């Protein structure tokens, strides 16, 4: 699986931004996906994840109610819609994927993910 993240940028607080993650996968592969972020001087942290079916989603408390994760399986693409952005959302955002036999589970811990994209910078100014 190869992942390509895009959509980052510089925005003002209160703005919205949508990140995309395009996955190139083998035929028949089933996988769940997630977003993580890492701010300067901080550990990488979980943001959100979505199951293979798209029916189950998980969010960090810090983004719940502001961010929405979803995927378009036909396009092998995952999105992170970010609303009401805050300066503390500033970070490099990484998409990740893990093969799974489950349709409705997704991980929230980075160490279990197998594949990672290159990251996209999101900067929110106050």
N, C-alpha and C positions, 0 to 999 in steps of 0.2 A: 504494500500500500504506500502510495506517495501522496503527501498532503501539501496543498498550496494555499496559504492564508493570504487574504488581501482585505482592503477596505479601511485600514487605519488612517489616521490623520490628526491634524491639530484643530480642535474645536473649542468653543467657549463653554463654560459651565452652563448646564441647563439644556444643551444641544443634544441632538441624536446622531447616532452613527450606526451603520450596519456592517459587520464583518462577515466575510465569506470564507469558506474552506472547501476547496474542490479536492475530491479524493479520486485517485486512479487505483482501481482495485480489480482483482481477478474475477472472472465470471463465477457467480454462485457464492461469493464471499459475503458473510454476514458479520457486521461489526457495529459496535456502538461508538459514539464520538463525544468529545468534550472540549471545552475551552478552559485554559488556564492562563494566568497572567503573572508577570514578575515585574515588580517595581524596583528601581535602583536601590541596592542595599538591602533588599528584602528577599525572603524565600518565595519560591514559586507557589501560587495558591490556586485552588480550585475556583472556577467561576460558575460553570454550568455544564451539564451533560444531557445527552438524549439517547434513548434506546434505539435499537435497529428499526423497530416499528414506527418510531416517532411518537408513540402514545405516552411514553413515560419521560418526564424531564425532571431534573434536579438542579437546584440553585444554591449558591452560597447565600447566607443571610444578608450579606452586604449588598447584594444585587437583586435580591428578590423584590418583585414588584416594579423594577425598572428595566431589567433585561429579559429578553425572550429568546430562547434557543429553539430552533426548528430545523428540519432537514427536508430536502426534496430528493427522495431516494432515486427517482428516475434520472436525476442529474448528478447523483453521487455528490451532492453539495449540502453543506451544513451552514447555517447562518446564526449570527448573534446580533439581534437587534437591541441596541443600547439607547435608552431614553434617559432624560434627566441626568445627564452625565455630571460627575463631580470631579474636582481636581484629584481626589484620592483614587479615582479610576485610572489615572495615568499609569501606564505600564506597557510592557511588550506582551501582546496577547498571542498565545500559541494554541493551535488546534491539535487534537490528538485522537487516535483511534485504536480500538482493540477488537480483535476477532472474538466472536461470541456465538454460542448456540442458542442464546436466549433472544426472544423478540422484545422483551419488555424490561430488561435490566440495563443499567449503565453505571459505570464507576465514577467515584468522586475523588479517588486518590491517584496522584500522578504516577506513582511507581508501577501501577498495574497496566498502564497504557503501553502499547508496543510501538506505535508509529507516531511521529511528531512532524508538524510543519515547521517552517523556518521562523515564524513569528512576524507580527505586524505591530508597529508602534502606534499607540493611542496616547495623545497628549491633550489634557483638558486644562485650559487656562481659567483662572478665576476672574 
